[in-house]
Amino acid sequence: MKKPKHLSPGDTVAIVSLSSGTLGESWAIHRFYIAKERLEKDYGLTVKVMPNALKGRDYLYHHPEARAADLMQAFRDTEVKAIFNAIGGDDTIRLLPYIDFDVISQNPKIFTGFSDTTTNHMMMYKAGLISYYGAAILTNFSEYVKINDYTAAMIQNTLFTPQPTLDIPSAPYWYDDEDEKIFWDEKNIHTLKPYHPEEIGYEVLQGQGIVEGPLLGGCVDVFIELLGTCLWPDQEEWAGKILFLETSEEDMSCDLLTWILRNLAAQGIFDVINGILVGKPARRSKYEPYKEVYRKVVGFEAGHPELPILYNVNFGHAEPIGVLPIGVRCRLDADRKRLTLLESATE
């Protein structure tokens, strides 16, 4: 896997909208300007907006080829050192016919995003490029008032000043997106999210000891669109990996989560991976029910009660989130409830 070079002040970053065109909508555009100013002033970066990134939901829905063209242009552009996706959505898979994997492979650079961006990450993986799950423009970089300290530290220690090894701690606070949601509205620009002290931290659902392997995974909701395509890794590719899984804000039912995990079991993925990381559920009400689903499918049905599962990890849709570098080796220590990157996230 090719590892991109870290970012430094003065570097140019490209902004793309590869899924939903929310970035260009009139009610959301203020968050684009927040993110742009933050990237320029706080990080010293030069921001280049790709030609179609601000054309809105309707245009980008009807023109997946335009979204893909922006991505390909950003990879070909020798000035661009990183590509930040705006936000997720539900149809990034429609870009697949327009992707040139050789262009991605021959021009390694940082690529970030999460949720439906899972599809793009699998494109990067197929091209042999390490990519970064997290750090989206319309969520993290445009957070009102400031980027929370946990996310800011993870961005800094992976994308800007990579560490030889990096402990990924449980965030000391959490945000209730169900009952205390701060809506995207210009009147809320000066409103801090009401973060609450984290009282649970990492939980080990099953397994013990220490396992290691490269990170690979994404948003479970998106897997349905990836199965059967050239982007979905075969069993051999999953061998030895640390699989990370998270669910979106769409409030996935326990039945649907069960069915998707059963598909992974039927593929033999749980037979060959070394461990599992599960992101904190976006819906607090699903915290306990999802735990039982993982124990039932992985531990009982798939017959792998020994496979370590670290639960309540900070990535995905439940803020605050970190940055997981796909393809980078990590260590899951189930006995000490610790997660550590074993190499630098970027060069």
C-alpha positions in Angstrom: 0.0 0.0 0.0 1.3 3.5 -0.9 1.3 5.9 2.0 0.8 9.6 1.1 3.0 12.4 2.4 1.7 14.4 5.4 0.4 17.9 5.0 2.3 21.1 5.8 1.4 24.8 5.8 1.4 26.1 2.2 0.1 22.8 0.7 -2.9 22.8 -1.5 -6.0 20.7 -0.7 -8.9 20.0 -3.0 -12.5 19.9 -1.9 -14.8 17.5 -3.7 -18.5 16.4 -3.4 -18.5 12.7 -4.3 -21.9 11.8 -2.8 -24.6 14.2 -1.8 -24.3 17.8 -3.2 -25.2 19.3 0.2 -22.1 21.5 0.2 -23.6 23.7 -2.5 -27.1 24.1 -1.0 -28.0 27.6 0.1 -28.8 26.5 3.7 -25.5 24.6 4.1 -23.0 26.9 2.2 -22.1 28.8 5.3 -20.5 25.6 6.6 -18.3 25.5 3.5 -17.0 28.9 4.3 -16.4 28.0 7.9 -14.3 25.0 6.8 -12.5 27.0 4.1 -11.5 29.7 6.5 -10.4 27.2 9.1 -8.3 25.2 6.6 -6.6 28.5 5.4 -6.1 30.3 8.7 -5.7 27.5 11.3 -3.8 25.0 9.1 -2.2 27.4 6.6 -3.5 25.4 3.6 -4.5 26.7 0.2 -8.0 25.5 -0.7 -9.0 24.5 -4.2 -12.6 23.8 -4.8 -13.2 21.3 -7.7 -15.4 22.6 -10.5 -18.6 20.6 -9.6 -18.3 20.5 -5.8 -20.7 23.4 -5.1 -23.3 22.6 -7.8 -25.9 21.3 -5.3 -27.8 18.1 -4.7 -30.0 18.0 -7.8 -27.1 18.5 -10.3 -24.8 16.1 -8.6 -27.4 13.5 -8.3 -28.1 13.6 -12.0 -24.4 13.8 -12.9 -22.3 11.2 -11.1 -19.8 11.5 -13.9 -19.2 15.1 -12.8 -18.5 14.0 -9.3 -16.0 11.4 -10.6 -14.4 13.9 -12.9 -13.6 16.2 -9.9 -12.0 13.3 -8.1 -9.9 12.3 -11.1 -8.9 16.0 -11.7 -7.8 16.4 -8.1 -5.6 13.3 -8.3 -4.1 14.4 -11.6 -3.4 17.9 -10.3 0.2 18.0 -9.1 -0.4 21.0 -6.9 -3.0 19.1 -4.8 -1.6 17.3 -1.8 -4.8 16.1 -0.2 -8.5 15.6 -1.2 -11.2 16.2 1.4 -14.7 15.0 0.6 -17.6 17.2 1.6 -20.0 14.7 3.1 -21.6 11.3 2.6 -25.0 10.4 1.1 -26.2 7.2 -0.4 -25.1 6.7 -4.0 -21.3 7.0 -4.4 -21.3 3.6 -6.0 -22.6 5.3 -9.1 -19.2 6.8 -9.7 -17.6 3.4 -10.2 -17.8 3.4 -14.1 -15.9 6.6 -14.3 -12.9 5.8 -12.0 -9.4 5.4 -13.3 -7.6 3.3 -10.7 -4.2 3.8 -12.4 -4.5 7.6 -11.9 -5.1 7.1 -8.2 -2.3 4.7 -7.9 0.2 6.8 -9.8 -0.6 10.0 -7.8 -0.8 9.1 -4.1 -2.2 11.8 -1.9 -4.3 12.1 1.2 -8.0 11.3 0.8 -10.5 11.7 3.7 -14.2 11.3 4.4 -16.5 8.8 6.0 -20.1 7.3 5.8 -21.0 6.8 2.1 -17.4 7.8 1.4 -16.7 4.1 2.3 -17.1 3.4 -1.4 -14.4 5.9 -2.2 -12.1 4.4 0.4 -12.6 1.0 -1.2 -11.6 2.6 -4.5 -8.4 3.8 -2.9 -7.8 0.4 -1.4 -8.2 -1.2 -4.8 -5.7 1.3 -6.2 -3.3 0.4 -3.5 -3.5 3.7 -1.6 -3.8 4.2 2.1 -6.7 6.6 2.9 -8.2 8.2 6.0 -11.6 7.4 7.4 -12.9 10.6 9.0 -12.3 14.4 8.6 -15.1 15.5 6.3 -15.6 19.1 5.3 -19.3 19.5 6.3 -19.0 17.8 9.6 -15.6 17.9 11.2 -13.9 20.9 9.5 -17.0 23.1 9.7 -17.9 22.4 13.3 -19.4 25.5 14.9 -17.1 27.6 17.0 -14.2 25.1 16.9 -13.2 21.6 16.0 -13.5 19.6 19.2 -10.2 18.8 20.8 -10.3 15.0 20.3 -11.0 15.3 16.6 -8.5 18.1 16.1 -5.8 16.1 17.8 -6.5 13.0 15.7 -6.4 15.1 12.5 -3.1 16.7 13.6 -1.4 13.4 14.6 -2.4 11.6 11.4 -2.5 14.1 8.6 -0.1 16.8 9.7 2.4 15.6 12.2 2.4 11.8 12.0 3.7 9.9 15.0 5.8 6.7 14.7 3.2 5.0 16.8 -0.1 6.5 18.0 -2.4 5.5 20.8 -6.0 6.0 19.9 -7.8 6.7 23.3 -11.5 6.7 24.0 -12.8 10.2 23.7 -13.4 11.8 27.1 -16.8 13.1 26.0 -19.7 12.4 23.7 -22.4 14.3 21.9 -26.2 13.4 22.0 -27.3 13.7 18.4 -30.7 12.3 19.2 -32.0 14.7 21.9 -29.6 17.7 21.8 -28.8 18.1 18.1 -27.5 21.5 17.0 -29.0 21.9 13.6 -27.1 23.4 10.6 -28.3 27.0 10.6 -26.4 30.3 10.5 -28.1 31.3 13.7 -26.2 28.5 15.4 -22.7 29.5 14.2 -21.7 30.6 17.7 -23.3 27.6 19.5 -20.9 25.0 21.0 -22.1 21.4 20.9 -23.1 20.2 24.4 -20.6 17.4 24.9 -21.1 15.2 27.9 -18.4 13.3 29.9 -17.8 9.8 28.6 -18.7 7.3 31.3 -18.2 4.0 29.5 -15.1 4.2 27.3 -14.0 1.2 25.3 -15.8 -2.1 25.9 -14.5 -5.6 25.0 -17.5 -7.6 23.9 -15.6 -10.9 23.5 -12.1 -12.2 23.1 -8.8 -11.5 24.9 -5.1 -10.9 24.4 -3.4 -8.8 21.7 -4.1 -8.9 17.9 -2.5 -6.9 15.2 -3.2 -6.2 11.5 -3.9 -3.5 8.9 -7.2 -1.6 9.2 -10.0 -2.2 6.7 -13.7 -1.5 6.9 -16.2 1.3 6.9 -19.9 2.1 7.2 -22.0 -1.1 7.4 -24.9 0.7 5.6 -22.8 1.0 2.5 -21.6 -2.6 2.3 -24.9 -3.5 0.7 -24.0 -1.5 -2.4 -20.4 -2.8 -2.5 -21.1 -6.5 -2.4 -20.5 -8.2 -5.7 -18.6 -5.3 -7.2 -14.9 -5.1 -8.1 -14.5 -2.9 -5.0 -15.4 -5.5 -2.4 -12.3 -7.3 -1.1 -12.3 -11.1 -1.4 -11.6 -13.4 1.6 -7.9 -13.4 0.9 -7.8 -9.6 1.1 -9.5 -9.7 4.5 -7.0 -12.2 5.9 -5.1 -10.8 8.9 -7.0 -7.5 8.9 -8.5 -5.5 11.8 -12.1 -5.0 10.5 -13.7 -1.7 11.6 -17.5 -1.3 11.3 -19.9 1.6 12.1 -23.5 2.5 11.4 -24.9 5.7 10.1 -27.5 8.1 11.6 -30.3 6.3 9.7 -31.1 4.2 12.8 -30.4 0.8 11.3 -32.6 -1.9 12.8 -31.0 -4.8 14.7 -32.4 -7.2 12.2 -30.7 -5.4 9.2 -27.4 -5.3 11.1 -27.8 -9.0 11.9 -28.4 -9.8 8.2 -25.4 -7.8 7.0 -23.1 -9.4 9.6 -24.4 -12.8 8.6 -23.4 -12.0 5.0 -19.8 -11.3 6.2 -19.9 -14.6 8.1 -21.1 -16.4 5.0 -18.2 -14.9 3.1 -15.8 -16.4 5.6 -14.5 -13.0 6.7 -14.8 -13.7 10.4 -12.7 -16.8 9.8 -9.7 -14.9 8.6 -9.6 -11.5 10.3 -7.7 -10.8 13.5 -10.1 -8.6 15.3 -13.0 -6.1 15.0 -13.5 -2.5 16.0 -17.1 -1.2 16.3 -17.8 2.5 16.2 -20.0 4.1 18.9 -23.5 3.9 17.5 -24.8 7.1 16.1 -28.1 6.5 17.9 -27.5 6.2 21.6 -30.7 4.1 21.9 -28.9 1.4 19.8 -25.9 1.1 22.1 -26.9 -1.9 24.1 -29.0 -3.7 21.3 -26.1 -3.6 18.8 -23.8 -5.2 21.4 -26.0 -8.3 21.5 -26.1 -8.5 17.7 -22.3 -8.6 17.4 -22.0 -11.2 20.2 -24.8 -13.3 18.6 -23.6 -13.3 15.0 -19.8 -13.3 15.4 -19.5 -15.2 18.7 -22.3 -17.8 18.4 -23.5 -18.1 14.8 -20.1 -17.7 13.1 -18.5 -19.7 15.9 -15.8 -17.2 16.8 -16.2 -16.2 20.5 -12.4 -15.9 20.6 -12.3 -13.1 18.1 -11.6 -9.8 19.9 -14.3 -7.1 19.5 -13.6 -3.6 20.8 -16.8 -1.6 21.1 -17.6 2.1 21.5 -14.6 3.3 19.4 -14.7 6.9 18.2 -15.0 6.8 14.5 -18.0 7.3 12.1 -21.2 9.1 12.9 -21.2 9.5 16.7 -19.1 12.6 17.6 -16.4 13.2 18.5 -14.6 11.1 15.9 -11.0 10.3 15.1 -9.2 9.4 11.9 -8.6 5.7 11.0 -5.9 5.2 8.3 -7.1 2.3 6.1 -4.2 0.0 5.4 -2.1 1.0 8.3 -1.2 -1.6 10.9 -2.8 -1.3 14.3 -2.8 -3.3 17.6 -6.0 -4.2 19.5 -5.2 -5.0 23.1 -8.3 -6.6 24.5 -6.9 -7.1 28.0 -6.0 -3.5 28.4 -8.7 -2.0 26.2 -6.2 -0.2 24.1 -5.9 0.7 20.4 -2.6 1.7 18.9 -1.4 2.6 15.4 1.9 0.7 14.9 3.3 2.9 12.2 2.9 6.5 11.1 -0.4 7.3 9.4 1.3 9.4 6.7 4.9 9.8 5.4 
